[in-house]
Amino acid sequence: MTTPVCTSASAVAAPGRQTPVHSSFAAYVRARQPFLLRTARSLTANPVDAEDLLQTALAKTYVAWERIEDKRALDGYVRRALVNTRTSQWRKRRVDEFACDELPEPEPVPGAGDPAERQALRDAMWRAVLGLPARQRAMVVLRYYEDLSEAQTAEVLGVSVGTVKSAVSRALGKLREDPELAPVRQV
């Protein structure tokens, strides 16, 4: 939620000590956050958007914290910041829609082919991957299906980066030789 962000940001700015501005703002946020979050939720349909909206409004309030003379009016100030921020977001997200006689159809993707053929090729790829030794299979899945880097893959498996590189290279060589994957090599 927004409170840890505000308080931890002030702790990063001055580790070990907080200025009166930081501590008074943090105390205000801790005390009023549920109320302010309810207000933000009433302005948006999505609870996550409400949290983002509140955080943005609190950031604006923090910037103006020392200029706010009447601390009893803080709720009104933050509510106004919430409404103004939401209005700005709404205006920026406006999408122009135009009526047309025909619905636009997506352009066909070159090489997309028949969905059944794509599925058959996907199945053949998985069969080929499942035919790899367990260690190579794990590295190929982490590298190419989970999109991890070589270093991340090495860390997950507890091996060196060089081991990942060589094992993945050998695995890709075996996949290139698989006769079921010949249609992929021809493309």
PyRosetta script that sets phi, psi and omega in degrees:
from pyrosetta import init, pose_from_sequence

init()
pose = pose_from_sequence("MTTPVCTSASAVAAPGRQTPVHSSFAAYVRARQPFLLRTARSLTANPVDAEDLLQTALAKTYVAWERIEDKRALDGYVRRALVNTRTSQWRKRRVDEFACDELPEPEPVPGAGDPAERQALRDAMWRAVLGLPARQRAMVVLRYYEDLSEAQTAEVLGVSVGTVKSAVSRALGKLREDPELAPVRQV")
pose.set_psi(1, -172.4)
pose.set_omega(1, -173.4)
pose.set_phi(2, -78.4)
pose.set_psi(2, -29.0)
pose.set_omega(2, -176.1)
pose.set_phi(3, -59.5)
pose.set_psi(3, -49.3)
pose.set_omega(3, -179.4)
pose.set_phi(4, -60.7)
pose.set_psi(4, -34.3)
pose.set_omega(4, -179.7)
pose.set_phi(5, -64.9)
pose.set_psi(5, -45.5)
pose.set_omega(5, -177.7)
pose.set_phi(6, -67.3)
pose.set_psi(6, -45.6)
pose.set_omega(6, -177.0)
pose.set_phi(7, -73.0)
pose.set_psi(7, -37.1)
pose.set_omega(7, -179.9)
pose.set_phi(8, -72.0)
pose.set_psi(8, -31.2)
pose.set_omega(8, 177.0)
pose.set_phi(9, -64.5)
pose.set_psi(9, -38.3)
pose.set_omega(9, 178.5)
pose.set_phi(10, -72.2)
pose.set_psi(10, -32.2)
pose.set_omega(10, 177.8)
pose.set_phi(11, -68.5)
pose.set_psi(11, -33.7)
pose.set_omega(11, 177.7)
pose.set_phi(12, -69.1)
pose.set_psi(12, -38.3)
pose.set_omega(12, -178.7)
pose.set_phi(13, -64.4)
pose.set_psi(13, -37.7)
pose.set_omega(13, -179.1)
pose.set_phi(14, -139.5)
pose.set_psi(14, 81.8)
pose.set_omega(14, -176.8)
pose.set_phi(15, -60.8)
pose.set_psi(15, 133.9)
pose.set_omega(15, 175.6)
pose.set_phi(16, 90.2)
pose.set_psi(16, -21.5)
pose.set_omega(16, 179.3)
pose.set_phi(17, -147.2)
pose.set_psi(17, 149.9)
pose.set_omega(17, 178.4)
pose.set_phi(18, -121.7)
pose.set_psi(18, 140.0)
pose.set_omega(18, 176.2)
pose.set_phi(19, -75.2)
pose.set_psi(19, 163.9)
pose.set_omega(19, 178.6)
pose.set_phi(20, -58.1)
pose.set_psi(20, -34.6)
pose.set_omega(20, 179.3)
pose.set_phi(21, -64.6)
pose.set_psi(21, -45.8)
pose.set_omega(21, -179.5)
pose.set_phi(22, -62.8)
pose.set_psi(22, -46.9)
pose.set_omega(22, -176.2)
pose.set_phi(23, -69.7)
pose.set_psi(23, -37.7)
pose.set_omega(23, 179.2)
pose.set_phi(24, -68.8)
pose.set_psi(24, -38.3)
pose.set_omega(24, 177.3)
pose.set_phi(25, -66.3)
pose.set_psi(25, -45.2)
pose.set_omega(25, 179.5)
pose.set_phi(26, -61.4)
pose.set_psi(26, -40.4)
pose.set_omega(26, 178.6)
pose.set_phi(27, -64.6)
pose.set_psi(27, -41.7)
pose.set_omega(27, 177.7)
pose.set_phi(28, -60.7)
pose.set_psi(28, -46.5)
pose.set_omega(28, -177.9)
pose.set_phi(29, -63.6)
pose.set_psi(29, -43.9)
pose.set_omega(29, 179.2)
pose.set_phi(30, -61.0)
pose.set_psi(30, -40.7)
pose.set_omega(30, -176.1)
pose.set_phi(31, -74.4)
pose.set_psi(31, -37.9)
pose.set_omega(31, -170.9)
pose.set_phi(32, -105.2)
pose.set_psi(32, -2.0)
pose.set_omega(32, -174.4)
pose.set_phi(33, -56.0)
pose.set_psi(33, -47.4)
pose.set_omega(33, -179.2)
pose.set_phi(34, -58.7)
pose.set_psi(34, -42.4)
pose.set_omega(34, 179.3)
pose.set_phi(35, -64.2)
pose.set_psi(35, -46.3)
pose.set_omega(35, -178.9)
pose.set_phi(36, -66.5)
pose.set_psi(36, -35.4)
pose.set_omega(36, 178.2)
pose.set_phi(37, -67.6)
pose.set_psi(37, -36.7)
pose.set_omega(37, 175.1)
pose.set_phi(38, -61.9)
pose.set_psi(38, -40.7)
pose.set_omega(38, 178.1)
pose.set_phi(39, -63.7)
pose.set_psi(39, -43.4)
pose.set_omega(39, 179.4)
pose.set_phi(40, -64.1)
pose.set_psi(40, -38.9)
pose.set_omega(40, 179.2)
pose.set_phi(41, -66.1)
pose.set_psi(41, -30.3)
pose.set_omega(41, 177.9)
pose.set_phi(42, -71.7)
pose.set_psi(42, -17.2)
pose.set_omega(42, 179.5)
pose.set_phi(43, -93.5)
pose.set_psi(43, -15.3)
pose.set_omega(43, -178.7)
pose.set_phi(44, -129.9)
pose.set_psi(44, 161.8)
pose.set_omega(44, 179.6)
pose.set_phi(45, -91.3)
pose.set_psi(45, -19.7)
pose.set_omega(45, -173.7)
pose.set_phi(46, -110.6)
pose.set_psi(46, 128.6)
pose.set_omega(46, 179.4)
pose.set_phi(47, -60.8)
pose.set_psi(47, -33.5)
pose.set_omega(47, 179.1)
pose.set_phi(48, -68.3)
pose.set_psi(48, -41.2)
pose.set_omega(48, 176.6)
pose.set_phi(49, -63.6)
pose.set_psi(49, -34.7)
pose.set_omega(49, 178.4)
pose.set_phi(50, -64.8)
pose.set_psi(50, -41.0)
pose.set_omega(50, 178.1)
pose.set_phi(51, -64.7)
pose.set_psi(51, -40.5)
pose.set_omega(51, 177.8)
pose.set_phi(52, -64.9)
pose.set_psi(52, -42.1)
pose.set_omega(52, 179.1)
pose.set_phi(53, -62.0)
pose.set_psi(53, -44.7)
pose.set_omega(53, 179.0)
pose.set_phi(54, -63.7)
pose.set_psi(54, -42.0)
pose.set_omega(54, -180.0)
pose.set_phi(55, -62.7)
pose.set_psi(55, -40.9)
pose.set_omega(55, 178.5)
pose.set_phi(56, -64.2)
pose.set_psi(56, -44.3)
pose.set_omega(56, 179.2)
pose.set_phi(57, -65.0)
pose.set_psi(57, -38.2)
pose.set_omega(57, 178.0)
pose.set_phi(58, -68.5)
pose.set_psi(58, -33.9)
pose.set_omega(58, 176.0)
pose.set_phi(59, -64.1)
pose.set_psi(59, -41.5)
pose.set_omega(59, 177.7)
pose.set_phi(60, -65.6)
pose.set_psi(60, -38.4)
pose.set_omega(60, 178.6)
pose.set_phi(61, -66.3)
pose.set_psi(61, -40.6)
pose.set_omega(61, -179.9)
pose.set_phi(62, -61.7)
pose.set_psi(62, -40.0)
pose.set_omega(62, 179.2)
pose.set_phi(63, -61.7)
pose.set_psi(63, -37.0)
pose.set_omega(63, -177.9)
pose.set_phi(64, -96.1)
pose.set_psi(64, 8.3)
pose.set_omega(64, -172.2)
pose.set_phi(65, -53.8)
pose.set_psi(65, -46.4)
pose.set_omega(65, -176.5)
pose.set_phi(66, -72.4)
pose.set_psi(66, -22.8)
pose.set_omega(66, -179.9)
pose.set_phi(67, -83.5)
pose.set_psi(67, -15.0)
pose.set_omega(67, -179.8)
pose.set_phi(68, -79.5)
pose.set_psi(68, 110.6)
pose.set_omega(68, -175.4)
pose.set_phi(69, -80.4)
pose.set_psi(69, -44.5)
pose.set_omega(69, -177.0)
pose.set_phi(70, -94.5)
pose.set_psi(70, 96.8)
pose.set_omega(70, -177.5)
pose.set_phi(71, -68.0)
pose.set_psi(71, -14.3)
pose.set_omega(71, 176.7)
pose.set_phi(72, -72.9)
pose.set_psi(72, -18.5)
pose.set_omega(72, -178.7)
pose.set_phi(73, -96.4)
pose.set_psi(73, 14.5)
pose.set_omega(73, -176.6)
pose.set_phi(74, -61.8)
pose.set_psi(74, -40.9)
pose.set_omega(74, -179.8)
pose.set_phi(75, -59.5)
pose.set_psi(75, -43.2)
pose.set_omega(75, 178.2)
pose.set_phi(76, -63.8)
pose.set_psi(76, -39.0)
pose.set_omega(76, 179.2)
pose.set_phi(77, -64.0)
pose.set_psi(77, -45.5)
pose.set_omega(77, -179.1)
pose.set_phi(78, -68.4)
pose.set_psi(78, -40.2)
pose.set_omega(78, 177.4)
pose.set_phi(79, -60.5)
pose.set_psi(79, -42.2)
pose.set_omega(79, 178.4)
pose.set_phi(80, -63.7)
pose.set_psi(80, -39.9)
pose.set_omega(80, 177.7)
pose.set_phi(81, -64.3)
pose.set_psi(81, -38.7)
pose.set_omega(81, 176.9)
pose.set_phi(82, -61.7)
pose.set_psi(82, -48.9)
pose.set_omega(82, -178.4)
pose.set_phi(83, -64.3)
pose.set_psi(83, -45.3)
pose.set_omega(83, -179.2)
pose.set_phi(84, -64.3)
pose.set_psi(84, -41.3)
pose.set_omega(84, 179.4)
pose.set_phi(85, -65.1)
pose.set_psi(85, -43.5)
pose.set_omega(85, 178.9)
pose.set_phi(86, -64.0)
pose.set_psi(86, -40.0)
pose.set_omega(86, 178.0)
pose.set_phi(87, -63.2)
pose.set_psi(87, -42.4)
pose.set_omega(87, 177.8)
pose.set_phi(88, -62.7)
pose.set_psi(88, -42.6)
pose.set_omega(88, 178.4)
pose.set_phi(89, -62.9)
pose.set_psi(89, -42.3)
pose.set_omega(89, -178.9)
pose.set_phi(90, -62.8)
pose.set_psi(90, -42.1)
pose.set_omega(90, -179.8)
pose.set_phi(91, -66.8)
pose.set_psi(91, -39.3)
pose.set_omega(91, -178.9)
pose.set_phi(92, -69.4)
pose.set_psi(92, -30.0)
pose.set_omega(92, -176.9)
pose.set_phi(93, -84.8)
pose.set_psi(93, -0.4)
pose.set_omega(93, -177.1)
pose.set_phi(94, -59.0)
pose.set_psi(94, 130.3)
pose.set_omega(94, -179.9)
pose.set_phi(95, -116.3)
pose.set_psi(95, 128.2)
pose.set_omega(95, 177.9)
pose.set_phi(96, -79.1)
pose.set_psi(96, 127.9)
pose.set_omega(96, 177.4)
pose.set_phi(97, -117.3)
pose.set_psi(97, 137.2)
pose.set_omega(97, -178.7)
pose.set_phi(98, -122.5)
pose.set_psi(98, 136.2)
pose.set_omega(98, 176.6)
pose.set_phi(99, -76.6)
pose.set_psi(99, 140.2)
pose.set_omega(99, 177.9)
pose.set_phi(100, -140.4)
pose.set_psi(100, 161.1)
pose.set_omega(100, -177.4)
pose.set_phi(101, -73.1)
pose.set_psi(101, -35.6)
pose.set_omega(101, -178.1)
pose.set_phi(102, -120.2)
pose.set_psi(102, 142.6)
pose.set_omega(102, 175.9)
pose.set_phi(103, -72.9)
pose.set_psi(103, 134.3)
pose.set_omega(103, 178.0)
pose.set_phi(104, -71.3)
pose.set_psi(104, 130.6)
pose.set_omega(104, 178.3)
pose.set_phi(105, -98.9)
pose.set_psi(105, 142.1)
pose.set_omega(105, 178.1)
pose.set_phi(106, -65.9)
pose.set_psi(106, 144.5)
pose.set_omega(106, 177.3)
pose.set_phi(107, -67.9)
pose.set_psi(107, 139.1)
pose.set_omega(107, 178.1)
pose.set_phi(108, -64.8)
pose.set_psi(108, 137.8)
pose.set_omega(108, 179.6)
pose.set_phi(109, -79.1)
pose.set_psi(109, 125.0)
pose.set_omega(109, 179.7)
pose.set_phi(110, -62.9)
pose.set_psi(110, 134.6)
pose.set_omega(110, 178.9)
pose.set_phi(111, 81.6)
pose.set_psi(111, 3.6)
pose.set_omega(111, -178.3)
pose.set_phi(112, -67.7)
pose.set_psi(112, -41.5)
pose.set_omega(112, 175.5)
pose.set_phi(113, 64.7)
pose.set_psi(113, -164.8)
pose.set_omega(113, -177.4)
pose.set_phi(114, -76.0)
pose.set_psi(114, 132.8)
pose.set_omega(114, 179.1)
pose.set_phi(115, -58.7)
pose.set_psi(115, -34.3)
pose.set_omega(115, 179.2)
pose.set_phi(116, -65.9)
pose.set_psi(116, -38.4)
pose.set_omega(116, 177.7)
pose.set_phi(117, -66.5)
pose.set_psi(117, -41.0)
pose.set_omega(117, 178.3)
pose.set_phi(118, -61.4)
pose.set_psi(118, -41.6)
pose.set_omega(118, 180.0)
pose.set_phi(119, -66.8)
pose.set_psi(119, -40.3)
pose.set_omega(119, 178.0)
pose.set_phi(120, -62.8)
pose.set_psi(120, -40.0)
pose.set_omega(120, 178.5)
pose.set_phi(121, -66.6)
pose.set_psi(121, -40.4)
pose.set_omega(121, 176.9)
pose.set_phi(122, -60.9)
pose.set_psi(122, -43.9)
pose.set_omega(122, 178.6)
pose.set_phi(123, -62.7)
pose.set_psi(123, -41.3)
pose.set_omega(123, 178.7)
pose.set_phi(124, -63.5)
pose.set_psi(124, -39.7)
pose.set_omega(124, 179.1)
pose.set_phi(125, -62.4)
pose.set_psi(125, -44.8)
pose.set_omega(125, -179.9)
pose.set_phi(126, -65.2)
pose.set_psi(126, -38.1)
pose.set_omega(126, 177.4)
pose.set_phi(127, -62.4)
pose.set_psi(127, -40.5)
pose.set_omega(127, 179.3)
pose.set_phi(128, -65.9)
pose.set_psi(128, -41.9)
pose.set_omega(128, 178.9)
pose.set_phi(129, -65.0)
pose.set_psi(129, -40.5)
pose.set_omega(129, 179.1)
pose.set_phi(130, -67.3)
pose.set_psi(130, -20.3)
pose.set_omega(130, 177.5)
pose.set_phi(131, -79.8)
pose.set_psi(131, -10.0)
pose.set_omega(131, 178.9)
pose.set_phi(132, -74.6)
pose.set_psi(132, 155.9)
pose.set_omega(132, 172.2)
pose.set_phi(133, -58.9)
pose.set_psi(133, 152.2)
pose.set_omega(133, -172.6)
pose.set_phi(134, -54.4)
pose.set_psi(134, -42.8)
pose.set_omega(134, -177.5)
pose.set_phi(135, -67.1)
pose.set_psi(135, -44.3)
pose.set_omega(135, 178.2)
pose.set_phi(136, -65.5)
pose.set_psi(136, -40.9)
pose.set_omega(136, 179.7)
pose.set_phi(137, -60.2)
pose.set_psi(137, -44.4)
pose.set_omega(137, 180.0)
pose.set_phi(138, -61.7)
pose.set_psi(138, -41.6)
pose.set_omega(138, -178.9)
pose.set_phi(139, -68.5)
pose.set_psi(139, -40.6)
pose.set_omega(139, 178.4)
pose.set_phi(140, -64.6)
pose.set_psi(140, -43.5)
pose.set_omega(140, -179.6)
pose.set_phi(141, -63.6)
pose.set_psi(141, -45.7)
pose.set_omega(141, -179.9)
pose.set_phi(142, -64.9)
pose.set_psi(142, -41.1)
pose.set_omega(142, -176.4)
pose.set_phi(143, -72.0)
pose.set_psi(143, -46.6)
pose.set_omega(143, -168.8)
pose.set_phi(144, -106.4)
pose.set_psi(144, -27.2)
pose.set_omega(144, 177.9)
pose.set_phi(145, -93.7)
pose.set_psi(145, -38.0)
pose.set_omega(145, 177.6)
pose.set_phi(146, -91.2)
pose.set_psi(146, -8.3)
pose.set_omega(146, 175.6)
pose.set_phi(147, 59.7)
pose.set_psi(147, 40.3)
pose.set_omega(147, 175.5)
pose.set_phi(148, -88.1)
pose.set_psi(148, 152.2)
pose.set_omega(148, 175.5)
pose.set_phi(149, -74.0)
pose.set_psi(149, 170.7)
pose.set_omega(149, 178.5)
pose.set_phi(150, -62.5)
pose.set_psi(150, -40.6)
pose.set_omega(150, 179.7)
pose.set_phi(151, -65.1)
pose.set_psi(151, -41.7)
pose.set_omega(151, 179.7)
pose.set_phi(152, -66.1)
pose.set_psi(152, -40.2)
pose.set_omega(152, 178.4)
pose.set_phi(153, -63.1)
pose.set_psi(153, -43.3)
pose.set_omega(153, 178.7)
pose.set_phi(154, -61.7)
pose.set_psi(154, -41.0)
pose.set_omega(154, -179.3)
pose.set_phi(155, -65.7)
pose.set_psi(155, -43.0)
pose.set_omega(155, -179.7)
pose.set_phi(156, -62.8)
pose.set_psi(156, -41.1)
pose.set_omega(156, -176.6)
pose.set_phi(157, -89.7)
pose.set_psi(157, -8.3)
pose.set_omega(157, 178.6)
pose.set_phi(158, 71.0)
pose.set_psi(158, 36.0)
pose.set_omega(158, 178.5)
pose.set_phi(159, -126.2)
pose.set_psi(159, 175.6)
pose.set_omega(159, 179.3)
pose.set_phi(160, -82.1)
pose.set_psi(160, 162.3)
pose.set_omega(160, 179.0)
pose.set_phi(161, -64.6)
pose.set_psi(161, -37.8)
pose.set_omega(161, 177.6)
pose.set_phi(162, -61.0)
pose.set_psi(162, -38.7)
pose.set_omega(162, 177.3)
pose.set_phi(163, -62.9)
pose.set_psi(163, -41.9)
pose.set_omega(163, 178.6)
pose.set_phi(164, -62.7)
pose.set_psi(164, -46.5)
pose.set_omega(164, -178.6)
pose.set_phi(165, -59.7)
pose.set_psi(165, -48.0)
pose.set_omega(165, -176.6)
pose.set_phi(166, -69.5)
pose.set_psi(166, -41.2)
pose.set_omega(166, -179.1)
pose.set_phi(167, -66.7)
pose.set_psi(167, -40.8)
pose.set_omega(167, 178.9)
pose.set_phi(168, -66.7)
pose.set_psi(168, -39.0)
pose.set_omega(168, 177.9)
pose.set_phi(169, -60.9)
pose.set_psi(169, -45.4)
pose.set_omega(169, 178.1)
pose.set_phi(170, -64.4)
pose.set_psi(170, -40.3)
pose.set_omega(170, 179.9)
pose.set_phi(171, -64.4)
pose.set_psi(171, -43.3)
pose.set_omega(171, 178.9)
pose.set_phi(172, -64.7)
pose.set_psi(172, -35.6)
pose.set_omega(172, 175.7)
pose.set_phi(173, -61.4)
pose.set_psi(173, -42.9)
pose.set_omega(173, 177.5)
pose.set_phi(174, -64.7)
pose.set_psi(174, -39.1)
pose.set_omega(174, 179.2)
pose.set_phi(175, -67.4)
pose.set_psi(175, -35.4)
pose.set_omega(175, 177.8)
pose.set_phi(176, -64.5)
pose.set_psi(176, -31.0)
pose.set_omega(176, -178.2)
pose.set_phi(177, -83.4)
pose.set_psi(177, -11.1)
pose.set_omega(177, -176.8)
pose.set_phi(178, -67.0)
pose.set_psi(178, 123.8)
pose.set_omega(178, -177.2)
pose.set_phi(179, -67.1)
pose.set_psi(179, -27.2)
pose.set_omega(179, 180.0)
pose.set_phi(180, -68.3)
pose.set_psi(180, -22.7)
pose.set_omega(180, -178.3)
pose.set_phi(181, -94.7)
pose.set_psi(181, 13.1)
pose.set_omega(181, 179.9)
pose.set_phi(182, -57.2)
pose.set_psi(182, -39.0)
pose.set_omega(182, 179.7)
pose.set_phi(183, -59.2)
pose.set_psi(183, -31.2)
pose.set_omega(183, -179.9)
pose.set_phi(184, -69.5)
pose.set_psi(184, -40.6)
pose.set_omega(184, -178.4)
pose.set_phi(185, -69.0)
pose.set_psi(185, -25.0)
pose.set_omega(185, -177.7)
pose.set_phi(186, -79.5)
pose.set_psi(186, -19.9)
pose.set_omega(186, -177.5)
pose.set_phi(187, -75.1)
pose.dump_pdb("model.pdb")
